[in-house]
Amino acid sequence: MEESILKSKWVSTVASIWIQSTSGSLYTFSIYSQSLKTTQNYDQSTLDTVAVFKDVGVNFGVLSGVLYSYFATSGSRGGPWVVHLLGAAQCFLGYFLMWAAVAGLIPRPPVPLMCFFMLLAAHAQSFFNTANVVTGVRNFRYYSGTIVGIMKGFLGLSGAILVQVYQTILYNKPTSFLLMLALFPTINTLLLMRFVRIHDTSEGNEKELLNSLSSIALLLAAYLMVVIIIEHVLTLRLIIHAFAFAVLILLLGSPLCIAIRAWKRESDSISQTLCTKDYPLILDSSQQRSGKMFARQDSAEYHNLPGSSDQEMGTHDTRTLQSGENLNLFQAMRAVDFWILFLTTACGMGSGLATVNNIGQIGGSLGFKSFETSSLVSLWSIWNFLGRFGAGYLSDYVLHVSGWARPLFMVITLAAMSAGHLVIASGLPGALYFGSVLVGVCYGSQWSLMPTIVSEIFGVAHMGTIFNTITIASPVGSYIFSVRVIGYIYDKEASAEGKTCVGKHCFMLSYLIMASATFLGSLVALVLFFRTRSFYNRVIVRRLLHSVRE
């Protein structure tokens, strides 16, 4: 019995959620960036260059996708835990070496070597993310948007969770925070990675249980936001911090109750089936492993549905509709849709990363105190979560109910992100808070929408490799916006002494440029919507309707 529950898809989901909850060190860069800058004697452009390698590492996930396809799809070769193990090793090495440099335990490394340390630490997140997200999609094929939203949502919340650990245990010790980032996510992943497994099974109450997990995620986000606001207004004593942190741990543990409830329901269902001798409904283990319990297991198989010929797909590129197989990376790269997604990712995710990398410096130029900057970083995690979770859940809901093609949400969120950049550019009182809400929510949305769209257009067999290749566009955009736009303009505006800039003019032009680029991304996404609208109506929606009839 105990072995059965530990091997269920719901325990796998909970383990993935817990790993995601400590994997978002990317979003805490502003906590230790000033220490990195001062101890290593960097100017703003150099600091932004190091930050770009963080973005390159976290988004260059092609290797993790290839390794996942090799190890996880064949039980004899291992499983998702192999990808997690490799990610944990990189996380420890990268952050430990950075901590040693900042703490003065090793001689100050040259900039290229520090960039490598940052790249190694950040690259670990792509391994954690690939193993958890792709496993989730394979376990919940009919609710891919919802499960991606949940996984990406907890990753978005992880920044605020890590900041809570920092403020409870290591407050005002950013150097020690780097050591914590080396140890905490690594140990957590090593403890949980064996529970993350692929289960080719389907249950009638999946949506209800996924909604329960979604409710917990929303409750956790609301709790973190309340704690952050209270900490911003009041000076809390250590005992209050500890109590708030204990409640946070309880909320993070609550998804396990959902897994237990799901296992009990499944056990009761099997017992009832045995009692009624409805043996045809029970599949043997070899059938489950081969996935024969699904008449339409992979999205590419739906391309052969009656009445779904290539001619009926409208303007959609027929290279994405090869019959009888999922597309591999090289086949996908020959499709126009792949490069449309690449460009929208560069505009949306690239400008979003540039914002989170520089939010500390923006706050400093506007006269924010260090504690206010920490609050902005934590709040960014909340907005990021709402975007990741909300876009996945809402796009799934609208697709099931109204049949709207998912790329439409990408159009809307990129246009809203452009508006957020304009708000920040204004430099008005409160503009950074309100603008970061818009940018954070819309940036998070891209992380749910893009992988889900990839799974629907190109299939799930090579999903990890394809969507991780597309995310390379994110650090490309981040480099352009962070170094060539924000860093360059900031250093030109900065005073010779201290290499600092004060005033709204420091970032105004940069954000006007990013607003224009993001609006361009929205227009490109609109092209994708029109190209895939017929494909969604005749293939994806039909698949969903067929699953309901089953």
N, C-alpha and C positions, 0 to 999 in steps of 0.2 A: 504493500500500500504506500509506504513512505517513498519507495523508489519510483512508484508510478507518478506521484504528484511532483517529484523533483524533475521528472522527465517530460512534464506537460508543456504545451506551447505557452501557457499563461505564466508559468514560472520562468520560462525563457524570456518572455516579454518583461516581466518584473526585473529580472537580472539586467536586461538591456537598459531599462529605465534608470536603474541605479548607477550603471556605468556611465550613461549619458549625463547624469546629474553631477558628475565630478570631472567631466571631460572638457568643459568650456573655458579653459585657461586663456584662450584667445581673447576673451572679452574682458580680462582683468589686466591687460597691458598697462593701462593708465595708472594702476596702483603702484607698479614698480618702475615705470618708464623714467620718472624723474631721478630716481636713484641710479638707474642705468646711465642716464645722461650725465649726471654730475661725477660719478665715480670713474667713468670712462672718458670724461672730457669731450663729449659729443656736442656738435651744434644740432639745430633742428633737422636739417637735411640728412645728416648722418643717422640720427635717431629714427627718422622716417624710413631710411634705407634698411635699417635693422628690422623695423616693423614690417616692411614689405616682405622680407624673408620669412617672417612669421606667417604672413598671408600666403606666400608661395607654399610653405610647408603644409599648412592645414588644407589647402585646396588642391595640391598636386597629389591626388589620390589614385592615380592610374595603377601604381604598384599594388596598393591595397585591393583594388578591384580585381586585378589579375590573380593575386594570391587567393582572394575569396573564391573566385570561380574555380580555381584549382583545388583548394583544400576543402571548401565548404560543401561543394556539390557532390562530393564523393565521400561517403562515410569511411571508406578504407584509407583515405589520405589524411583524415583528421576531422576538421570541422571549423566553425567560426572562431573557436577558441585559439586556433593557431594565429589568426589575424590579430586577435586581442593580445596575445602574448608578445608578438613583435611590436605592437603599438606601445605596450607597457615598457618594454626595454628602451625604446626611443624616448618616451616621456621622461624616464628617470635620467638617462644620460644627458639629454639636452638641458633640462632645468638644473640638474646638479652642477654641470660645468659652468652654467651661467651664474649660479649662486656662488660658486667658488671664485669666479672672476670678480663679482661685485663685492664679495666679502673680503677680497684681498688674499685668499688662500693660494692663488696662482698668479703669476705675473699678468699684467693687463694684456689681454689678447689683442692682436690686430683686428681691425674692423671686419675683414672677410671671415676670420675665424669666429668672431662673435655672431656674425650672420649665420654661420653654419650651425652654431649651438642653437640659435633661435629656430632655424629651419628644422633641425632634428626634433626639438621639443614639440613644435607645432605639427610636424608630420605625423606624430602619434595620434592626433585627433582624427585625422583622415582614416586611420586604421580602426579606431573605436567606432567612428560614425558609419563606415562602410559595413562592418560586421553587424552592427545593431539595426541599421535602417534596412539593408537588403534582407536580412533574416526576417525582420518584421513584415516586409512586403510579401515574402514567400509564404509566411505563415497566415497572412490575412489578405489574400489576393483580391477579394471583392470589396475591401475597404482600405485600399492602398493609401488613399489620401488621408484618411483618419489616422492610420498607424504611423505614416510618415510625419504627420503633424504632431502626434504624441512624442515620437522619438526626437524630432527636431525641437519640439517645444521644451522638453526637459533639458536638452543641450543648451537651449537659450537661457533657461533658468539657472543653469549651472554657474554662470558668472556671478549671479547674486548669491547663490549658495556658498560659493568659495569666498566671497567677500564677507559673508556672515561668519564663516569660520575664522577668517582673518581678524575681523573686528572683535570677536569673542576671545580669541586666544593670542593673536599676534598684533594687536592694534598698534599703529605707528612704528611697525618694524617691517618695512617693505623688503628688506634684504632677506629676513627670515621667511617671508611669504614665498620667495623663490624656492627655498628649500622645501616648504610645504607642498608646492606644486610638483616638486620632484617625487615626493613620497606618497601623498594622499591619493591621487588618481591611480598611481601605479599599484599600490597595495589593494585598493578597491577592485581594480580590474582583475588582478591575479586571483582574488578570492571568488569572483563571480563568473569568470569567463567560461567555466565548464558547463554552466547551466544554459548558455545561449546556444540553442540548437534549432535546426529546421524541422518542422513537423507538417507533413502534407496531409492535414486533416481539416475538416470543415464542420462547424457546429452551428446549430440553428440560432443560438442566442449570442453570437459573436458581437453583433452591433450593440446589444444592450450592455455587455460587459465592457466593450471598448468605450461606450459612453460613460460608464462608471469610472474608468481610468481617466477619461477626459475631465470629468467633474473634479477628481482629485487634483489634476494638474491645475485647473482653474482656481481651486481653493488654495493650493500652494502658492500660486502666483499672487493671489489677493493677500494672503498672509504676509508674504515677503514685501509687498508694496506697503502695507500698513506698518510693518516693522521699520522699513527704510524711512518712511515719512516721520514716524515718531522719533527715530534716531536723529533725523535732520532738525527737528524742532526742539527736542529735549536732550539733555546730557544724561544718559542712562548709567546707572551703577553696574558694576561687574555682575552682581547677582541677577539683575534684570536681564542682562545680555545672556547669561547662562540659561535662564528660564526660557527665554525666547528661542534659544538655540535648541533646547530640549524639545520644545513643541515642534520645531522644524524637523527634527529627526523623526518624531512620531508621524508627522504628515508624510515624510518620505517613505516610512515603513508601511503605510496604509495600503499601497497597491498589492501587498502580499495577501491581504484579506480577499481581494478580488480573485487572485489566483486560487486560493483555497475554495472559495465559493464556486468557481468554474469547475474545479476538479470534482467537487462533491456532486454538482449537477451532472457532469459527464458520467460519474460512477453510478448515479441513480438511473440515468438513461440506459446504460449498459445492462444494469440489473433488470430493468423492466423489459428490455429487449430479449434477454435470456429467458425470462419468465413466460413471455408470449411466444417463444420459439420463433422469433422473426429473424432466422439466421441469415437470410440473404443480405440483410442490412449490415452485417458484420464482415469486415474485410480482413484477410489474413495479413501478417506483417509484411510479406513480400509485395502484396498489392499496395499497401500504404506507402512502402518505400518507393515504388515506381510511380506513385501518384495516379493509379488507375481509378481511384474513387471519383476523380473529376473527369467529366466528359470533355471539358474545355479548360485544361489546366493552365496553359500558357496563352498570353494575349495574342501571339502570332497565330494560334490555331483558329482564332475568331475571324482571321482574315479569309478563311475558307467557308464561312457561313453562307448558306444559300442566299443569293441576292446581293452579295457583297463583292461583286467583281471590281477590278481596278477602275473600270469606266465609271462606276457609280460613286467613286470616291471624290469626284470633282477634281479640283486642282491639286489635291494632295499628291506628293511625290510618290510614285509607285515603288521606288526603291525601299520605302519603309513598309511595304506591304507584300514582301516576298512570301509565297505560300509555304505553309508547313514548317516554318522555322523562325526562331527569333533572330534578330540581326546581331552580328558581332560588331566590334568597334570599327573595323575597316569598312564594313558595309554601311554602318550608320554615318560614317564620315563622308560618304559619297552622297548623302541626302542633304537637300537644302535646309530642311528643318533643323538638322544638327547645328549648322552654322548660324541660323537665326537664334537658336537658344544660346549659342556661344556669345553672340554680340549682346543680347539682352542681359546675359550674366555679367559681362564686362561692365556694362553701364550701371546696372542696378546693384549687384553685389560689390563691384569695385568701388563705387562711390560710398556705399554703406560702410565698407571696411575702412576707407579713408576717414570717415567720420568717427568711428569708434577708436581708431588709432590716434586721432588728434583731439579728442574731446577734452582731455586734460589740459592741453595747450590752449584750446579755445576758451575754456573756463578761466584759465590764468590770464589771458589777454583781456577778459571782461571783468577781472577783479574777483573771481570766485576763490574761496578758501579751499584748502586741501580736502577738508571733510565734505564740502559741497561737491567737489570733483568725484570723491568716492561714492556719494549719493547718486550722481549722474551715471556713473558706471553701473551701479546696482539697478537703477531705474531703466537703463538701457537694456539690461537683461530681461526685465519684465516686459518691455515693449517688444523686444526681440521674440520672447516666448509667445506673446499674444499673436504676433504675425505668423510665426511658424505653426502654432496650433490652429489659429483661426482660419488661415488660408487652407490648410489641409482639410479641416472639418467642414467649412462652408462650401468649398469647391466640391467635396464629396456629396454633401447634401443636395446642392443645386444640380449636380450631374445626375443623381438618382431621381430627383423629383421633376426637374424641368429639362434635363438633357443638354444643358449649356456646356459648350466645350470649355475645358479647364483653362486653356490659354487666355480666355477673356479676363480671368482674375489677374493674370500677369500684366495685362494692359492697364487695368485699373490701379493696381498697386504701384506700378512704375510711375504713372502719372501723379499719384499722390506723393510719392517720394520726391519727385521734382518740386512739388509745392513745399515740402518740408525743407529742402535745400534753400529755397527762396526765403523761407521764414528765418532760418539761421543766418543767411546773408544780411538780413535787415539789421541785425545787431540790436534790436529793440529790447527793452526790459522784459525778461521772461521768454524771449525768442528762442534761446538755446534749449530751455526745458520743453517748450511746445514743439519746436522743430525736431528735437531728438525723439519725441513721441512718434511723429509722422515717419521720420526716417527709420527709426528702430522697428516699428511695426511692419513697414513695407519691405525693409531689408530682410527681416525674418520670414516674410511671406515667400520670398524668392526661394528660400531654402526648402520649403515644403512643396512648392509648385513645380520647380524644375525637375527634381528626381521623380515625382509622380508622373509628370508629362512624359518623361523619358521611358518609364516603365510601360506606359500605355502606347506610345508611338513605336518604340523599338523592341518591346518585349522585356521579360524579366531575366532571361537566361544570362545575359551579359550586362545587366542593368548597372552593377557596381562599376564596371570598367567604363561604360559610356558616360554615366553622369559624373564620375570623377574626372574624366577627360574634359568635359564641358566646364567643370568648376575651375580648371586652369585659367579660364578667362577672368576669374575673380581677382587673383593676384596681379594679372596683367593690368586690369583696370585700376587696382589699388596702387600699383607702382606709378602709373601715369598720374592719377589724381593726388596721391600722397607726396610723391617725390617731385615730379615735374610740374605740378600745379601748386599744391598747398605748401610744401617745403620751400620751393623756389621763391614763391611770392612772399612767404613769411620772412625768410632770411633777407630779402630785399627791403622789407618794411622794418626789420628789427634794428635796434640801436647797436652801435659798435660795441658798447660795453654790456657784457652779460648776454649778448646774443638773444635778447628778448624783445617782444613787441607787445605794446599795450594799446588797446582800442579796437573798435569794431572793424576798422579798415584792414586789420591783420589778415582776416579770412573772408572779407566780403567778396572780392573778385573771384577767389577760389570757388566759393559756393555758387556764384552765378554761373560759372563755367560748368560745375557739376550738375546744376539744375537743368542746363541745356542738354547735357549729355544724357541724363536720365529720361528727359522728355523724348529724345531721339529713340532711346530704348523702348519706350512705350509704343511709339509708332511702329517699330520693327516687330514688337510682340503682336500688334494688331494684324500685321501681315500673316503671322503664324496662326492667329485665330481664324482668319478667313480661309487659309490653306487647309486647316484641319477640321473645320466645322462639319463638313459632310462626313468625314472619317469618323468623328465622334458619334454622329447621329446614326450611322449605319453599322458601326462595329462595336464601339465601346458601350453605347446605350443598349444595344441589342444583347450584348453579353450580360449586362446587369439585369435586364428583364428576364433573360433565360435563367439566371441564377436564382431569381425570386420564384420562378415557376417550379424550380426543383425543390 
